[in-house]
């Protein structure tokens, strides 16, 4: 007995914002795509904190997707406010949100839901973990899923993040540790339950920096605080404690901040729920590949970078929109579309990756937060 292998003209691996933007812009132009994601459902994981959506990238993509006006109804009013503090909680810079900024903030989950809800039901195949892919010739690929199933496609797009299963078809590059580790924490209902933390963070984003470490935080639209405790450390530093023991993990991390103001320490000490350890990885600046028929990458799969320029999600959105528009502009000629897309992708992502790497060094200099203050003043 033979089984039929499903075929999809366009298959997108990964239902992050980049893959969804690609599917949505294609849908706007009457082109169907199938999206495969390893999560069991849209609610399987929390989506992280706030994103600032840039006028020259993320917003361009949302306009192409026909979602810009709806996006504006979801932005966090006041979220573009920024504070820079030193380790003694002295305010070194305060920028209020006066409603005229070009980087409105939105909850990552709200943005993903906006994109998901704009797609026809069934576009995303949930619980579809990709094990690998192989070329079949003439630009076609077979993709193998974890449950001993497979499908074929004429165009395979890897939108599957840092540890992409599609990337090896194009590149031997793998993400490397940047030297910075994060511990993520949340403080819900901050004004009532965590007033000290709420006051020190303010209405938008906080950068509290010292040599080799800092607290990066922002207020979310539901009144909670999302905190990233950053430490320049060896890659194995996070192995030094069991993060299932939350109190032990807090003590382990806070030992690096013993001489910091207690209002800043409270951002971790008072955190509710489980702490999430994250090593920050990046692909080499300027990562690119030779054109291979029928396959390409977008977002972190193509150009994983540190978060220190706020470009990752914005570039993923723009990548998805521009790939879709390239396919629309070259009907019946996928290779011409992919070449046109990658010609713009490579230099754009190289600039952003270089900026992210530069900012990562600048934020945690010995004289921090002076490097960030210089950047805001236009001197860096």
N, C-alpha and C positions, 0 to 999 in steps of 0.2 A: 504493500500500500504506500502510495506516495502522498506527501503533504504539500500543500500549496504554500510557497513563500510569499508573503505580502510584498508589494512593490509600492513605493512612494516616490513620485517625481522629485519632491524636495523634502528632505528629512533634516530636522534641526534637533541636535542633541543638547538638552539643557533648557529648562524653563525659567531661567533668570531673566532679568530685565532686557538683556541684549537679545536673547533668543525670542522672547515674546515680542519685542519691538520689530524684529524681522518678520515674524509671522503676521503681526498686525498690519504693517505697511504692505506686505504682499496681499493680504486680505482686502485692504482698501482698493487695490488694483485688480481684484478678481482672481488672484492666484492662490491656490490652496497649498498649505504646507502641513506636514505632520511633525509634532513636537514630542520628544521623548524625554521623560525626567525620572530620575531614580526615586524621588520622594513618593510616598504612598498616596499623598493627597496635597492640595495647596496648603493645608493647615499643619502639615507634618513637622515643620520647623518654624521657629520665630525668624523673622526676616532681618533682624538687626535694628539699628537706630535710624537717625535722620539722614537724608541726603540733600545736599544743596545742588539744585539743577541749574546748570550754567546756560547762559544765553546763547553761546556759540556752539553748543554741542547737544546737551540733553534736551533743551527746549526746541532746538531745530528738529530733533527726532520726534518729539511729541506733536509738533505741528504737522510733520509729514504723516503721522499716525492719525491725525484728525482728533487728537485728544487734548490739545493744549488748553482749550477753554475749561474743560472739566478738571484738568490738572490744577488750574488756578483756584478752583473752589476747594481744593484739598490741602493747599499749602498752609504751613504753620505761621500764622500771623505773629510777628515779633521775633521769628526764629532766626533772622539774619543779624541779630545783635551779637557782638563779640566782646569778650573780656580776655585780657592777658594779665596774668599774675605771676609773681615770683614765689619762691617756696615759703615765704613769710606771709603769703596772702595779700601782699601789697599790690594794689591795682596799678599796673604799669600802662595799660591802654584800655579805654572803654569806648566802644563804637555802638551807639544805639541803632535799633532798626527803625528807620523813619519811613519805611514803606517805599523807598525809591531804589532799593538794591536790585541787582540783576541776577541774584542767585537764591531764589526762594527755596525754602526748606520744605520737604515732604517726608513723611514716615515711609521707610522703604516698603513696608507691608502694604500701605495704601497705594503706592506706585505700582507694585506688582499686581495688586487686585484690579487696579484701573486697566492695566494691560490685559490681564486674564479675562476680565468681564467683557472686553471688546472683541473677543474671538468667538467664533462659532463653537457651540458645545461639542466636545469630543476632539477638538484640535490637539489638546495635550493628552498624551498617553501617560498616566501616572503609574508609578511602580515599575518603570521600565529601565532597569539598570543595564547600561551598555558595558559589555565585557571587552569588546574590541571590534575592529573593522578591517576589511581587506579589499584591495582593488580587484575588480573583475575584468578590467579592460574597458576602453572606450568611455572612460569617465564614470562608469558605474561602480558601486561599492556594495558589499554585503556587510551588514552590521549584525553582530551577535549579541543577544541579550542574556542576562543571567539565568533566566528560566528555560534554557535550552531552546530558545526560539530565535528567529532571525528575520530580517527583512532586507530588501534591496532598494537602492535609490539611485537616481540619476545625478542628484546633487546632495552631498553630505556636508552639513555645516556644524562644526564643533563650537557650541556655545556652552561648553560644559566645564568652564572654570579652571582653577589653578592646576588641577591634576587631571587634565583633559585626557580622555581615552581616544579622542580623534587626533590630537596633536601629533602622535608618533607617525601618522601617515605623511606628515609634512616636515617634521623637525625632530631632531634628537635633543633639543633643549629641554631642561627641566628647571623648575623654580629652585632658587637657592635662598638660604636664610639671610636676611638683611642685617642681622645683629640686634634687632629690636624685638622684644616680646611684649604682648599685651595681656592684661587680665581684664575681662569685661565684667561689669557689674551694673545692677539696676536698683534704683531707689524709687519705688512707686509712691504716688500721691505725695510728692515731695513737700509742697507748701505746708501740709498738715503734719505729715509723719517725719519729715526730715528738714525742718526749717533752716538749720545751719547750712546744710548742703544746698538747699534751694537758693539761699541768699548768695552764697559764694559763686554759684554757677550763673545766676541771673536768668534773663529771659531767652537766651540763645545758646551760643557756644562759649566754652571756657577752655583756655590754654593756660595751665599752671605748670611752669617749667623750671627745671633746675638742671645742673650738669648731669647728663646721662639718664634722666628720668623725668616723669611728669604725670599730671592728671589731665586727660583730654575728655571733656564732657559736653553734653548738650541737653537742653530741656526738650522733651518730646511733646507732641500736641496733646497727649492725654494727661500732662502735668507730671509725668515721671521724669527722672534723670537717668540718662544712659552714660556710663562712665567707662573710659578706657584708661587703665593704669599702665603706663609705658615704662619699660626698663631696658636700657642698653645692657645686654647680658649675653653670655654664651648660649648656644642653641640648647644645651641640656639644662639650663637654669630652671625651666618649668618642670623638669623631672624631679626636682628636689622636694616636692610635697605632694600629698594625695589630695586632689581637688574635690574628692567626694567628702572630705572633712572640711567644711567651709570655714569654721573658726580657725583651724590650723593653717588653712591657705591664706586667710586674711592676715594672720600673725606673720607668716612667712614673707608675704609681699610688703606689709607695712614696716617690717624691719629695715627696709631700704629707705624709709621716709621718717625715721625717728626724729630728725631735727626740723621737720616740716610743720607748718601751722596745723593745729588740730581741726580747723574747719575744712582743710583740704584732706586730711587723714580720714575725716568722717565720711567722705565720699566712697571709701571702701569699707571702713569699719561698720557703717550702718547699712550696708547693702543687704537687700533681701534676696533670698533664693540662692541658687548655685552660681558660683563664679565660673567663668569660661576662659580657660587659658588659650592663647593664640600666639603662635610664632609667625612673624611677618616675613613672607617670602616674596620673591620677585623673579621674573624672567630677566635675562640679560637686556640691558638697554639697547634698543635697536634690533630686537629679535625680528627676524624675517625668514622667509623660506622661498624656495624655487616653486614656480607654478606647477602644480600637479593637477591633471584633469579631474574635474568633478568633486573637488573637496576644498574647503577653506575654513578659516577660524574667525571668531570674533570675541570681543570682550577679554576677560582674564585668560581664556584659552590662548589668545593671540598675544597679549601684552600685559600679563600680570605685573602690577607695580605696587609699591608701598602706598598707603592711603594718604600720604602727606601733601598731596596737591589736590585731593578731592576729585580726581579725574576718572577713577575706575568705572563707576556706574554711568557717568556721563558719556565716556567713550563707548561703553557697551551699547548704550542706547543709540548713539550716532552710528556706530558700526552696523547695527541691525538695520537702521533706516537706510543707510547708504548702500548696503548690499542689496536690499530689496529694490531700491530705485535703480541700481545698476542692472538688475535682472529685468526690470520693466523696460529699461532703455535699450536692452539688447535682446529682444524676443527671439527665441530659437538659437541663440548663440551664447550658451552658458560660459564658455571659456573667455569670450570677450568681456562679459559682465564681470567675471572674477578678476580678470587682469585689471580692469578699470577700477574696481573696488580696492584691490590690494595696492595699486599705485598711489592711492590717497591714504590708505590705512597705515602703511609703513612709516612715512615721515611724520604723520600726525601723532602716532603712538610713541615714536622715538622721542619727540619733543616732550611729551607729557611724562614719559618714564624718566627722562633725565631730570625734569623738574621735580618729580616725586623723590628721586634719590637725593638730589641736592637739598631739598627741604628736610629730609630725614636727618641729614647731618647738621643742618642749620638749627633745627628745633632743640637738639640736645647737646649743643656745644657747651664748653666749660663755662661760658659767660651767659648761659640761658637765663632769662628769655630774650637777651639782647638781639640775637640773630633774627628772631621772629619780629621784634619791634622794628629792626632795620628793614625787614622785608615789607612790613606794612607801610613804612615811611618811604619805600621805593629805593632803598640804598643797597639792597642785597644783590 
